[in-house]
């Protein structure tokens, strides 16, 4: 029994994690309703791995989807649950959509886990669960503070739901992985960040601006209490992130986790400002970006970056790629996907 279900498997992080899972010897099945992704990524995964991955085009926030999956999939070793809406700004505009999608889909996945007795869950969480934390770098013992975006609140709620649910279950364990701004692309540049909707994350906005898809980009906020006035974030290369999911899964499978539920930060462990990220891109690409300075966005924190000691100690994971690596892979991917699109 080595079948792993990846929800949101056609998405950015899901697709890269599928590659790592296949290369680690797992059988992978994707569940993705394609509202912000494209099934063509599965062809690219097949080119990289030689393995054809099946996708169920189902909406996990609809309980009838779970009924269908319960009937059609057996012998599941674990679920990695990525499927969620993830844009902070959109969540402020459309809170009900975010609560319904993100919380309902998790509750339905937990029902699936209960009915089919699936022993291992990796939950895709976020550093936004920490809210407006004053502790930097932030570690996993930090209590959740008020977060100004409904997206962040859904991730807080989901972690609490997992904690409460697993406290009453035997023979099942879960890990929440709290990401700090994934970016970059697979080294083949066959897969990368390719959202259907306009990206709001910094790195794809930078590469789209460099590509000429955007006439200019905006740095939101220049008077934060940071070293250059712009927001400070921690970033992580998507392949470092994908590797962490496989290590977390193996940690559960081999019985090393002592508690029913645990959480880990995943980042580089350094704060990088928006302006510093722009300069890193300019350095590796040799281009000058057209950017303007603008007002703060609702829901944005001034600064947050990760303490990684727990992941390094328990999962034996540490990031291998730098901010320059992230920017170079993101730029090469952006050029390649636009070349393919134009042909």
C-alpha positions in Angstrom: 0.0 0.0 0.0 1.8 3.1 -1.2 -0.9 5.2 -2.8 -1.0 8.9 -2.0 -3.9 11.2 -2.8 -2.8 14.7 -3.7 -5.6 17.2 -3.7 -4.9 20.2 -5.8 -2.5 18.0 -7.7 -2.6 20.1 -10.9 -1.8 23.3 -9.0 1.6 24.8 -8.4 2.9 23.2 -5.2 0.8 20.0 -5.8 2.3 19.3 -9.2 5.9 19.7 -7.9 5.2 17.5 -5.0 3.7 14.8 -7.2 7.1 14.7 -9.1 8.9 14.2 -5.8 6.4 11.5 -4.6 6.8 9.5 -7.8 10.6 9.8 -7.7 10.4 8.5 -4.1 8.5 5.4 -5.3 4.9 6.3 -4.4 1.8 5.8 -6.5 0.0 9.1 -6.9 -3.6 10.0 -7.7 -4.6 13.7 -8.1 -8.0 15.3 -7.2 -8.3 18.8 -8.7 -11.3 20.7 -9.9 -9.1 22.9 -12.2 -10.6 26.3 -11.1 -7.1 27.8 -10.9 -5.0 25.1 -12.7 -4.8 23.1 -15.9 -4.7 19.4 -16.4 -2.0 19.8 -19.1 0.5 19.9 -16.2 0.0 16.2 -15.9 1.6 15.8 -19.3 4.6 17.7 -18.1 4.8 15.5 -15.0 4.7 12.5 -17.3 7.6 13.9 -19.3 9.7 14.4 -16.1 8.9 11.1 -14.4 7.7 8.8 -17.1 4.5 8.2 -15.1 1.0 9.0 -16.1 -1.0 10.5 -13.2 -4.8 10.2 -13.0 -6.8 13.3 -12.0 -10.4 13.3 -10.6 -12.0 16.6 -11.7 -14.0 17.0 -8.6 -14.9 19.8 -6.2 -13.9 18.7 -2.7 -16.2 21.3 -1.0 -19.1 19.2 -2.4 -19.8 16.2 -0.2 -21.0 14.2 -3.3 -17.4 14.3 -4.6 -16.2 12.5 -1.4 -18.9 9.9 -1.8 -17.6 9.2 -5.4 -14.0 9.0 -4.2 -14.9 6.7 -1.4 -16.4 4.3 -3.9 -13.6 4.5 -6.4 -10.3 4.6 -4.4 -9.0 2.0 -1.9 -5.8 1.1 -0.2 -4.7 4.7 0.5 -1.6 5.3 2.6 -2.0 9.0 2.9 -3.5 12.3 1.7 -1.6 15.5 1.0 -4.3 18.2 1.0 -3.3 21.3 -1.0 -6.7 22.1 -2.6 -7.7 25.6 -1.5 -8.2 29.2 -2.6 -5.1 31.1 -1.6 -5.1 34.8 -2.6 -5.1 37.1 0.5 -6.5 40.1 -1.4 -9.3 38.0 -3.0 -10.2 36.6 0.4 -10.8 40.1 1.7 -13.2 40.8 -1.2 -14.9 37.4 -1.2 -14.7 36.0 2.3 -17.7 33.6 2.0 -16.2 32.0 -1.0 -13.0 31.3 0.9 -14.7 30.0 4.1 -16.9 27.7 2.1 -14.2 26.4 -0.2 -11.3 26.0 2.2 -13.1 24.8 5.3 -15.7 22.6 3.7 -13.1 20.9 1.5 -11.0 20.0 4.6 -14.0 18.7 6.5 -15.0 16.5 3.6 -11.4 15.2 3.3 -11.5 14.4 7.0 -14.8 12.5 6.4 -13.0 10.5 3.6 -10.1 9.8 6.0 -12.5 8.5 8.7 -14.6 6.3 6.3 -11.6 4.8 4.5 -9.4 4.7 7.6 -6.6 6.6 5.9 -3.6 6.7 8.4 -1.6 9.8 7.3 -2.5 13.4 6.4 -0.2 16.2 5.4 -2.1 19.6 5.4 -1.0 22.5 3.3 -1.0 25.4 5.8 0.6 28.8 5.8 2.6 31.3 7.8 -0.5 33.5 7.8 -1.8 31.3 10.7 0.6 33.3 13.0 -1.2 36.5 12.2 0.3 39.8 13.4 3.0 38.1 15.4 5.6 40.1 17.2 8.1 37.2 17.5 10.7 37.1 14.7 11.8 34.7 13.5 8.6 32.9 14.3 8.6 29.3 15.6 5.9 26.7 15.7 5.2 27.3 19.4 3.9 30.8 18.7 0.2 31.2 19.4 -2.1 32.2 16.6 -2.7 36.0 16.6 -5.5 37.9 14.9 -5.0 37.8 11.1 -6.5 40.4 8.9 -7.4 38.2 5.9 -10.2 35.6 5.7 -7.6 33.4 3.9 -5.4 33.4 7.0 -8.4 32.7 9.2 -9.4 29.7 7.1 -5.9 28.2 7.6 -6.2 28.8 11.4 -9.6 27.2 11.4 -8.4 24.2 9.4 -5.5 23.6 11.7 -7.9 23.8 14.7 -10.3 21.4 13.1 -7.5 18.9 12.4 -6.3 19.1 16.0 -9.8 18.6 17.4 -10.7 15.8 15.0 -7.5 13.8 15.5 -7.7 14.0 19.3 -10.6 11.6 19.1 -9.1 9.3 16.6 -6.7 6.3 17.0 -4.2 5.1 14.5 -4.2 8.3 12.4 -1.7 11.1 12.4 -1.4 14.5 10.7 1.2 17.2 10.0 0.5 20.8 9.1 3.2 22.4 7.0 3.3 26.2 7.3 4.7 27.7 4.1 6.6 31.0 3.7 6.0 32.2 0.1 6.8 29.3 -2.3 8.4 30.4 -5.6 10.6 29.1 -8.4 10.1 26.1 -10.7 11.3 22.5 -11.3 14.9 22.5 -12.7 13.6 21.0 -16.0 11.4 24.2 -16.4 8.6 21.9 -17.6 6.4 22.8 -14.7 6.2 26.0 -12.6 3.7 28.6 -11.3 1.0 28.9 -14.0 -2.2 30.1 -12.4 -5.3 30.5 -14.5 -6.2 33.7 -12.6 -3.9 36.7 -12.4 -1.2 35.9 -9.8 -0.9 38.1 -6.7 2.3 36.5 -5.4 5.4 38.6 -5.7 7.7 36.4 -7.8 5.3 35.6 -10.7 4.3 39.3 -10.7 8.0 40.1 -11.1 8.6 37.6 -13.9 5.4 38.7 -15.7 6.5 42.3 -15.6 9.9 41.4 -16.9 8.2 39.4 -19.7 6.1 42.4 -20.7 2.8 40.9 -19.7 2.4 43.7 -17.2 3.5 47.3 -18.1 4.7 47.8 -14.5 4.4 46.3 -11.1 3.6 48.0 -7.8 5.4 47.7 -4.5 2.6 47.9 -2.0 3.7 49.9 1.0 6.9 51.8 1.4 6.6 53.1 5.0 6.5 49.8 7.0 8.9 49.7 10.0 11.4 47.6 8.0 15.0 48.3 6.8 13.8 49.7 3.4 10.1 50.4 4.1 8.7 47.5 2.1 7.2 44.3 3.5 9.6 41.6 4.6 8.8 38.0 3.7 10.5 34.6 3.8 10.6 32.6 0.6 11.1 29.0 -0.3 12.0 27.2 -3.5 9.1 25.0 -4.6 11.3 22.0 -5.0 12.7 22.4 -1.4 9.0 22.6 -0.4 8.0 19.5 -2.4 10.9 17.5 -0.8 9.6 18.6 2.7 6.2 17.0 1.9 7.8 13.7 1.1 10.0 13.8 4.2 7.0 14.7 6.4 5.0 11.9 4.9 7.8 9.4 5.5 8.2 10.7 9.1 4.5 9.7 9.7 4.7 6.4 7.8 7.8 5.2 9.8 6.1 6.0 13.1 8.5 8.7 14.2 5.9 11.3 15.2 5.1 11.1 18.9 1.9 13.2 18.9 -1.2 12.8 16.8 -0.8 16.2 15.1 2.2 18.4 14.7 3.3 21.5 12.6 6.4 22.7 10.8 7.6 25.9 9.3 9.0 25.8 5.8 11.0 28.7 4.4 14.6 29.8 3.9 14.7 31.2 7.4 15.7 34.7 6.3 13.6 37.8 5.8 13.8 39.4 2.3 12.0 42.7 1.5 10.0 43.3 -1.6 12.6 45.7 -2.9 15.4 43.2 -2.1 13.5 40.5 -4.0 13.2 42.9 -7.0 16.9 43.6 -6.9 17.7 39.8 -6.6 15.7 39.3 -9.8 17.5 42.1 -11.6 20.8 40.6 -10.6 20.2 37.1 -12.0 18.3 38.2 -15.1 20.4 41.2 -16.0 17.2 43.2 -16.5 15.8 46.4 -15.0 12.2 46.0 -13.7 9.6 48.7 -14.2 8.0 49.1 -10.8 6.2 51.9 -9.0 5.7 52.6 -5.3 2.1 52.3 -4.0 -0.1 52.2 -1.0 -0.3 49.3 1.5 -2.7 46.5 0.8 -5.3 45.3 3.3 -4.3 42.1 5.0 -0.5 42.4 4.5 1.8 42.0 7.5 4.9 44.2 7.8 7.3 41.3 8.3 7.4 37.6 8.9 10.1 35.0 8.5 10.7 31.5 9.8 12.6 29.7 12.5 13.4 26.3 10.8 15.0 24.4 13.7 12.1 22.0 14.2 12.0 20.9 10.6 15.8 20.5 10.5 15.8 18.4 13.7 12.8 16.2 13.2 12.3 15.9 9.5 16.0 16.2 8.7 15.0 18.8 6.1 16.7 22.1 5.3 16.4 24.4 2.2 19.0 23.9 -0.4 18.2 26.8 -2.7 18.7 30.5 -2.3 16.7 33.6 -3.3 18.9 33.9 -6.4 18.1 30.2 -7.3 14.4 31.0 -6.8 14.5 34.0 -9.1 16.6 32.3 -11.8 14.3 29.2 -12.0 11.2 31.4 -11.9 12.5 33.5 -14.8 13.6 30.6 -16.9 10.2 28.9 -16.4 8.4 32.2 -17.3 10.4 32.4 -20.6 9.8 28.8 -21.4 6.1 28.8 -20.8 5.6 31.9 -22.9 7.7 30.4 -25.7 5.5 27.3 -25.7 2.4 29.4 -25.5 3.4 31.5 -28.6 4.3 28.5 -30.7 
